[in-house]
Each structure stands twice: as C-alpha cells, then as structure tokens.
C-alpha cells in the first residue's frame, strides 16, 4: 500500500480499495487513502476486485503492482 504514495510512478492516487487473493489462498481486503492504509482478511466475492481513483493514474504501473 505504501507504494501507492509514489505519485511519480503511479499518479496521484486519492483512493484505492479492493479484494485480492493472497499467496496463501486467503482474501485480502484493503482500503487506501494517501498516507493511510487498512488491510484485513475476509471472504471474497466470486472474483477479486480493485478500484483506483485519482488523477493521471498510470494504469500499467498499477496493474504491475497488483500482478494483473
């Protein structure tokens, strides 16, 4: 989550949240706003989700960060 604070690489990220698969098969829920992040585990929808809101978002760099 700290990586999203790098506006030179990812753009100005104002908010990001999602549910992604962890390496151990658990589902990781995250909420991010600049300089603050919350990460927890829980159940998932049918597939993982990621939402990124911001200005001049570098979509390719964000995809690479999340392994998409």
PyMOL commands that set and color helices and strands:
alter all, ss='L'
color gray80, all
select helices_A, chain A and resi 2-5+7-10+59-66
alter helices_A, ss='H'
color red, helices_A
select strands_A, chain A and resi 12-21+27-33+36-42+49-55
alter strands_A, ss='S'
color yellow, strands_A
deselect
rebuild
show_as cartoon
